[in-house]
Amino acid sequence: MDMTMLKSITVTKKNYTDYADFIIKKLCAPKDNKSLGFIKNVIAWFVLTVVFMTFFQVESIRLSDFHWPSGLIVAVPFLILIIVFLYNNHKLKKQSIPNENGVMIGNKTIEFQADGICETNHLGRYFYK
C-alpha cells in the first residue's frame, strides 16, 4: 500500500527572513545557565564601575585638562567604522534573500512518500531521502 500526502505551499520573502532570523537566534543562543550569565554580567559591571570611580577620584587627572578636540579626532574614525559596518551588515542581509519564484521562494508542492520527500516547483523536481 503506497501512502502519500500532498501539500501545496507558498514561501514568501517574509517567511524566509523570519526563518533565517529564528535559525540565527537558535545557533547563537548561549548554552550556559541564564542566571549564571546574569551574575557574571553584574560582576563585570561592578568591576568596571569601581575602576572608573577610582580613575575619576585621582586628583592629578582633571577632565578640564582633557584635550577634547584630540579625543574627538580619535573617536570619529571609530564611529565611521561602526556606521560602515552596520550599513554593510544590513546590505548583506538584504542581498542574501533569494529571488522570487526561485528554488527557495515561491509556490511548491511537497509530496510525503514512504521512501522520501518529493518537492516540486516550476524549476524542477527534487527528491530527498
Backbone as JSON Lines, residues from 0, in Angstrom:
{"i":0,"aa":"M","n":[0.84,-1.18,0.0],"ca":[0.0,0.0,0.0],"c":[0.89,1.25,0.0]}
{"i":1,"aa":"D","n":[0.71,2.09,-1.01],"ca":[1.54,3.28,-1.17],"c":[0.85,4.46,-0.49]}
{"i":2,"aa":"M","n":[1.45,4.96,0.6],"ca":[0.89,6.08,1.34],"c":[1.62,7.36,0.95]}
{"i":3,"aa":"T","n":[0.89,8.31,0.39],"ca":[1.49,9.6,0.05],"c":[0.58,10.71,0.56]}
{"i":4,"aa":"M","n":[1.19,11.84,0.85],"ca":[0.44,13.01,1.27],"c":[0.97,14.21,0.49]}
{"i":5,"aa":"L","n":[0.08,14.96,-0.13],"ca":[0.45,16.14,-0.91],"c":[0.14,17.4,-0.11]}
{"i":6,"aa":"K","n":[1.05,18.37,-0.2],"ca":[0.85,19.65,0.47],"c":[1.39,20.73,-0.44]}
{"i":7,"aa":"S","n":[0.55,21.71,-0.79],"ca":[0.98,22.86,-1.61],"c":[1.2,24.06,-0.69]}
{"i":8,"aa":"I","n":[2.35,24.71,-0.85],"ca":[2.67,25.87,-0.01],"c":[3.23,26.99,-0.87]}
{"i":9,"aa":"T","n":[3.17,28.2,-0.33],"ca":[3.8,29.36,-0.95],"c":[4.74,29.97,0.08]}
{"i":10,"aa":"V","n":[6.02,29.99,-0.22],"ca":[7.03,30.57,0.67],"c":[7.28,32.0,0.21]}
{"i":11,"aa":"T","n":[7.12,32.97,1.13],"ca":[7.33,34.38,0.8],"c":[8.69,34.84,1.33]}
{"i":12,"aa":"K","n":[9.09,36.04,0.93],"ca":[10.34,36.6,1.43],"c":[10.28,36.79,2.94]}
{"i":13,"aa":"K","n":[9.11,37.18,3.44],"ca":[8.95,37.36,4.89],"c":[9.12,36.03,5.61]}
{"i":14,"aa":"N","n":[8.54,34.95,5.06],"ca":[8.74,33.63,5.65],"c":[10.23,33.29,5.72]}
{"i":15,"aa":"Y","n":[10.92,33.55,4.63],"ca":[12.35,33.22,4.55],"c":[13.16,34.02,5.58]}
{"i":16,"aa":"T","n":[12.93,35.34,5.66],"ca":[13.69,36.16,6.6],"c":[13.34,35.82,8.05]}
{"i":17,"aa":"D","n":[12.06,35.54,8.33],"ca":[11.68,35.14,9.69],"c":[12.37,33.84,10.08]}
{"i":18,"aa":"Y","n":[12.41,32.89,9.17],"ca":[13.07,31.61,9.45],"c":[14.58,31.8,9.63]}
{"i":19,"aa":"A","n":[15.19,32.63,8.79],"ca":[16.63,32.88,8.91],"c":[16.95,33.54,10.25]}
{"i":20,"aa":"D","n":[16.13,34.51,10.68],"ca":[16.33,35.15,11.98],"c":[16.19,34.14,13.12]}
{"i":21,"aa":"F","n":[15.19,33.26,13.0],"ca":[14.97,32.22,14.02],"c":[16.19,31.3,14.12]}
{"i":22,"aa":"I","n":[16.71,30.88,12.98],"ca":[17.87,29.98,12.97],"c":[19.1,30.67,13.56]}
{"i":23,"aa":"I","n":[19.31,31.93,13.23],"ca":[20.47,32.65,13.76],"c":[20.35,32.77,15.28]}
{"i":24,"aa":"K","n":[19.14,33.07,15.78],"ca":[18.96,33.17,17.23],"c":[19.19,31.82,17.9]}
{"i":25,"aa":"K","n":[18.74,30.74,17.26],"ca":[18.94,29.4,17.84],"c":[20.42,29.02,17.84]}
{"i":26,"aa":"L","n":[21.12,29.31,16.75],"ca":[22.53,28.93,16.65],"c":[23.42,29.78,17.56]}
{"i":27,"aa":"C","n":[23.04,31.04,17.76],"ca":[23.87,31.94,18.55],"c":[23.45,32.03,20.01]}
{"i":28,"aa":"A","n":[22.46,31.25,20.41],"ca":[21.98,31.29,21.79],"c":[23.03,30.69,22.72]}
{"i":29,"aa":"P","n":[23.26,31.34,23.87],"ca":[24.22,30.77,24.82],"c":[23.7,29.46,25.4]}
{"i":30,"aa":"K","n":[24.61,28.53,25.62],"ca":[24.24,27.21,26.12],"c":[24.25,27.14,27.64]}
{"i":31,"aa":"D","n":[24.89,28.12,28.3],"ca":[25.0,28.04,29.75],"c":[23.74,28.55,30.44]}
{"i":32,"aa":"N","n":[23.73,28.44,31.73],"ca":[22.59,28.83,32.55],"c":[22.38,30.35,32.47]}
{"i":33,"aa":"K","n":[21.13,30.78,32.32],"ca":[20.84,32.21,32.17],"c":[21.19,32.98,33.44]}
{"i":34,"aa":"S","n":[20.91,32.45,34.62],"ca":[21.18,33.17,35.86],"c":[22.68,33.32,36.09]}
{"i":35,"aa":"L","n":[23.47,32.33,35.68],"ca":[24.92,32.43,35.83],"c":[25.46,33.54,34.93]}
{"i":36,"aa":"G","n":[24.93,33.68,33.71],"ca":[25.34,34.76,32.83],"c":[24.98,36.13,33.4]}
{"i":37,"aa":"F","n":[23.83,36.22,34.04],"ca":[23.4,37.47,34.66],"c":[24.36,37.85,35.79]}
{"i":38,"aa":"I","n":[24.74,36.88,36.59],"ca":[25.66,37.15,37.71],"c":[27.02,37.6,37.18]}
{"i":39,"aa":"K","n":[27.52,36.95,36.14],"ca":[28.79,37.36,35.53],"c":[28.69,38.8,35.01]}
{"i":40,"aa":"N","n":[27.57,39.14,34.4],"ca":[27.36,40.48,33.86],"c":[27.37,41.52,34.99]}
{"i":41,"aa":"V","n":[26.7,41.23,36.09],"ca":[26.65,42.16,37.22],"c":[28.05,42.36,37.8]}
{"i":42,"aa":"I","n":[28.81,41.27,37.94],"ca":[30.17,41.37,38.49],"c":[31.06,42.2,37.56]}
{"i":43,"aa":"A","n":[30.95,41.97,36.24],"ca":[31.75,42.73,35.28],"c":[31.43,44.22,35.35]}
{"i":44,"aa":"W","n":[30.15,44.57,35.41],"ca":[29.77,45.98,35.51],"c":[30.23,46.59,36.83]}
{"i":45,"aa":"F","n":[30.2,45.81,37.91],"ca":[30.67,46.3,39.21],"c":[32.16,46.63,39.15]}
{"i":46,"aa":"V","n":[32.95,45.72,38.59],"ca":[34.4,45.96,38.48],"c":[34.67,47.18,37.6]}
{"i":47,"aa":"L","n":[33.96,47.29,36.49],"ca":[34.13,48.43,35.6],"c":[33.78,49.74,36.32]}
{"i":48,"aa":"T","n":[32.72,49.73,37.1],"ca":[32.31,50.92,37.85],"c":[33.36,51.32,38.87]}
{"i":49,"aa":"V","n":[33.89,50.34,39.6],"ca":[34.92,50.64,40.6],"c":[36.16,51.23,39.94]}
{"i":50,"aa":"V","n":[36.57,50.68,38.8],"ca":[37.75,51.19,38.09],"c":[37.52,52.64,37.66]}
{"i":51,"aa":"F","n":[36.36,52.93,37.07],"ca":[36.1,54.3,36.62],"c":[35.94,55.27,37.79]}
{"i":52,"aa":"M","n":[35.31,54.83,38.86],"ca":[35.17,55.73,40.02],"c":[36.54,56.04,40.62]}
{"i":53,"aa":"T","n":[37.42,55.05,40.66],"ca":[38.77,55.27,41.16],"c":[39.52,56.23,40.24]}
{"i":54,"aa":"F","n":[39.36,56.04,38.94],"ca":[40.02,56.9,37.96],"c":[39.6,58.36,38.14]}
{"i":55,"aa":"F","n":[38.31,58.6,38.36],"ca":[37.83,59.98,38.48],"c":[38.14,60.59,39.85]}
{"i":56,"aa":"Q","n":[38.51,59.78,40.83],"ca":[38.84,60.3,42.16],"c":[40.29,60.77,42.26]}
{"i":57,"aa":"V","n":[41.13,60.35,41.33],"ca":[42.54,60.74,41.37],"c":[42.64,62.24,41.11]}
{"i":58,"aa":"E","n":[43.36,62.94,41.97],"ca":[43.44,64.4,41.89],"c":[44.24,64.9,40.68]}
{"i":59,"aa":"S","n":[45.21,64.12,40.24],"ca":[46.07,64.61,39.15],"c":[45.36,64.6,37.8]}
{"i":60,"aa":"I","n":[44.25,63.86,37.7],"ca":[43.52,63.8,36.43],"c":[42.28,64.68,36.55]}
{"i":61,"aa":"R","n":[42.21,65.67,35.71],"ca":[41.03,66.55,35.7],"c":[40.46,66.56,34.29]}
{"i":62,"aa":"L","n":[39.14,66.49,34.21],"ca":[38.5,66.5,32.9],"c":[38.67,67.84,32.2]}
{"i":63,"aa":"S","n":[38.9,68.9,32.97],"ca":[39.11,70.2,32.33],"c":[40.45,70.24,31.6]}
{"i":64,"aa":"D","n":[41.4,69.38,32.02],"ca":[42.7,69.32,31.35],"c":[42.67,68.41,30.12]}
{"i":65,"aa":"F","n":[41.6,67.69,29.95],"ca":[41.49,66.77,28.82],"c":[41.34,67.56,27.53]}
{"i":66,"aa":"H","n":[42.09,67.21,26.5],"ca":[42.04,67.91,25.23],"c":[40.93,67.31,24.38]}
{"i":67,"aa":"W","n":[39.74,67.92,24.45],"ca":[38.55,67.38,23.78],"c":[38.68,67.3,22.27]}
{"i":68,"aa":"P","n":[39.31,68.26,21.58],"ca":[39.47,68.11,20.13],"c":[40.26,66.85,19.75]}
{"i":69,"aa":"S","n":[41.29,66.52,20.51],"ca":[42.06,65.3,20.23],"c":[41.2,64.06,20.45]}
{"i":70,"aa":"G","n":[40.41,64.08,21.51],"ca":[39.5,62.96,21.77],"c":[38.51,62.77,20.65]}
{"i":71,"aa":"L","n":[38.01,63.88,20.13],"ca":[37.06,63.83,19.02],"c":[37.73,63.31,17.75]}
{"i":72,"aa":"I","n":[38.96,63.74,17.5],"ca":[39.69,63.28,16.32],"c":[39.92,61.77,16.38]}
{"i":73,"aa":"V","n":[40.17,61.25,17.57],"ca":[40.38,59.81,17.72],"c":[39.05,59.06,17.61]}
{"i":74,"aa":"A","n":[37.96,59.64,18.12],"ca":[36.67,58.94,18.16],"c":[35.99,58.89,16.79]}
{"i":75,"aa":"V","n":[36.16,59.9,15.95],"ca":[35.45,59.97,14.67],"c":[35.76,58.78,13.76]}
{"i":76,"aa":"P","n":[37.02,58.37,13.57],"ca":[37.25,57.2,12.7],"c":[36.57,55.93,13.22]}
{"i":77,"aa":"F","n":[36.56,55.75,14.55],"ca":[35.87,54.58,15.1],"c":[34.37,54.64,14.84]}
{"i":78,"aa":"L","n":[33.79,55.82,14.98],"ca":[32.36,55.97,14.69],"c":[32.07,55.69,13.22]}
{"i":79,"aa":"I","n":[32.94,56.17,12.34],"ca":[32.75,55.91,10.91],"c":[32.84,54.41,10.63]}
{"i":80,"aa":"L","n":[33.81,53.72,11.23],"ca":[33.94,52.27,11.04],"c":[32.71,51.53,11.54]}
{"i":81,"aa":"I","n":[32.18,51.93,12.67],"ca":[30.98,51.27,13.21],"c":[29.79,51.49,12.29]}
{"i":82,"aa":"I","n":[29.6,52.71,11.81],"ca":[28.48,53.01,10.92],"c":[28.6,52.24,9.6]}
{"i":83,"aa":"V","n":[29.8,52.19,9.03],"ca":[30.01,51.45,7.78],"c":[29.77,49.96,7.99]}
{"i":84,"aa":"F","n":[30.22,49.42,9.13],"ca":[30.0,48.01,9.43],"c":[28.5,47.7,9.52]}
{"i":85,"aa":"L","n":[27.76,48.52,10.25],"ca":[26.32,48.29,10.39],"c":[25.59,48.41,9.05]}
{"i":86,"aa":"Y","n":[25.98,49.39,8.24],"ca":[25.38,49.57,6.93],"c":[25.64,48.36,6.03]}
{"i":87,"aa":"N","n":[26.9,47.91,5.98],"ca":[27.24,46.75,5.15],"c":[26.58,45.48,5.65]}
{"i":88,"aa":"N","n":[26.44,45.33,6.96],"ca":[25.77,44.17,7.53],"c":[24.31,44.14,7.1]}
{"i":89,"aa":"H","n":[23.65,45.29,7.15],"ca":[22.24,45.38,6.72],"c":[22.12,45.1,5.22]}
{"i":90,"aa":"K","n":[23.03,45.66,4.44],"ca":[23.01,45.47,2.99],"c":[23.24,44.0,2.62]}
{"i":91,"aa":"L","n":[24.17,43.35,3.3],"ca":[24.46,41.93,3.04],"c":[23.26,41.06,3.38]}
{"i":92,"aa":"K","n":[22.59,41.36,4.49],"ca":[21.41,40.59,4.87],"c":[20.3,40.75,3.83]}
{"i":93,"aa":"K","n":[20.14,41.97,3.33],"ca":[19.1,42.24,2.33],"c":[19.42,41.55,1.0]}
{"i":94,"aa":"Q","n":[20.7,41.53,0.62],"ca":[21.09,40.94,-0.66],"c":[21.14,39.41,-0.62]}
{"i":95,"aa":"S","n":[21.13,38.83,0.57],"ca":[21.2,37.37,0.66],"c":[19.84,36.7,0.57]}
{"i":96,"aa":"I","n":[18.77,37.48,0.43],"ca":[17.43,36.91,0.27],"c":[17.3,36.37,-1.16]}
{"i":97,"aa":"P","n":[16.87,35.12,-1.32],"ca":[16.74,34.54,-2.67],"c":[15.7,35.28,-3.51]}
{"i":98,"aa":"N","n":[15.78,35.08,-4.83],"ca":[14.85,35.71,-5.77],"c":[13.45,35.11,-5.64]}
{"i":99,"aa":"E","n":[12.46,35.94,-5.99],"ca":[11.08,35.46,-6.05],"c":[10.97,34.38,-7.11]}
{"i":100,"aa":"N","n":[10.11,33.42,-6.89],"ca":[9.87,32.31,-7.81],"c":[11.15,31.57,-8.18]}
{"i":101,"aa":"G","n":[12.04,31.45,-7.21],"ca":[13.25,30.66,-7.4],"c":[13.09,29.32,-6.72]}
{"i":102,"aa":"V","n":[14.19,28.73,-6.35],"ca":[14.16,27.43,-5.69],"c":[13.63,27.55,-4.27]}
{"i":103,"aa":"M","n":[14.01,28.61,-3.55],"ca":[13.63,28.75,-2.15],"c":[12.28,29.44,-1.96]}
{"i":104,"aa":"I","n":[12.03,30.5,-2.72],"ca":[10.82,31.32,-2.52],"c":[9.88,31.11,-3.7]}
{"i":105,"aa":"G","n":[8.61,30.94,-3.39],"ca":[7.61,30.75,-4.44],"c":[6.67,29.6,-4.11]}
{"i":106,"aa":"N","n":[5.89,29.18,-5.11],"ca":[4.94,28.08,-4.93],"c":[5.66,26.74,-5.02]}
{"i":107,"aa":"K","n":[5.27,25.83,-4.12],"ca":[5.86,24.49,-4.1],"c":[4.78,23.47,-3.79]}
{"i":108,"aa":"T","n":[4.99,22.27,-4.28],"ca":[4.16,21.14,-3.9],"c":[5.08,20.11,-3.27]}
{"i":109,"aa":"I","n":[4.76,19.74,-2.05],"ca":[5.58,18.77,-1.33],"c":[4.78,17.48,-1.19]}
{"i":110,"aa":"E","n":[5.4,16.38,-1.58],"ca":[4.75,15.07,-1.52],"c":[5.54,14.19,-0.55]}
{"i":111,"aa":"F","n":[4.88,13.78,0.52],"ca":[5.49,12.89,1.5],"c":[5.2,11.46,1.1]}
{"i":112,"aa":"Q","n":[6.25,10.69,0.84],"ca":[6.12,9.3,0.43],"c":[6.82,8.41,1.45]}
{"i":113,"aa":"A","n":[6.61,7.12,1.32],"ca":[7.23,6.17,2.25],"c":[8.75,6.17,2.11]}
{"i":114,"aa":"D","n":[9.26,6.37,0.9],"ca":[10.71,6.3,0.68],"c":[11.4,7.66,0.71]}
{"i":115,"aa":"G","n":[10.67,8.78,0.89],"ca":[11.29,10.09,0.97],"c":[10.3,11.21,0.72]}
{"i":116,"aa":"I","n":[10.84,12.4,0.54],"ca":[10.04,13.6,0.32],"c":[10.36,14.14,-1.06]}
{"i":117,"aa":"C","n":[9.32,14.44,-1.84],"ca":[9.49,14.98,-3.19],"c":[8.96,16.41,-3.21]}
{"i":118,"aa":"E","n":[9.81,17.34,-3.62],"ca":[9.43,18.75,-3.71],"c":[9.38,19.13,-5.19]}
{"i":119,"aa":"T","n":[8.26,19.73,-5.6],"ca":[8.09,20.12,-6.99],"c":[7.77,21.61,-7.06]}
{"i":120,"aa":"N","n":[8.5,22.32,-7.92],"ca":[8.17,23.72,-8.2],"c":[8.36,23.94,-9.69]}
{"i":121,"aa":"H","n":[8.21,25.18,-10.14],"ca":[8.26,25.44,-11.59],"c":[9.65,25.24,-12.18]}
{"i":122,"aa":"L","n":[10.69,25.15,-11.35],"ca":[12.05,24.95,-11.85],"c":[12.45,23.49,-11.94]}
{"i":123,"aa":"G","n":[11.74,22.63,-11.24],"ca":[12.13,21.23,-11.29],"c":[11.52,20.42,-10.17]}
{"i":124,"aa":"R","n":[12.04,19.21,-10.05],"ca":[11.55,18.26,-9.06],"c":[12.75,17.76,-8.26]}
{"i":125,"aa":"Y","n":[12.64,17.79,-6.93],"ca":[13.74,17.42,-6.05],"c":[13.25,16.32,-5.12]}
{"i":126,"aa":"F","n":[14.09,15.31,-4.92],"ca":[13.73,14.19,-4.06],"c":[14.73,14.09,-2.91]}
{"i":127,"aa":"Y","n":[14.22,14.02,-1.7],"ca":[15.06,13.93,-0.5],"c":[14.77,12.61,0.2]}
{"i":128,"aa":"K","n":[15.81,11.83,0.44],"ca":[15.65,10.55,1.15],"c":[15.84,10.7,2.61]}
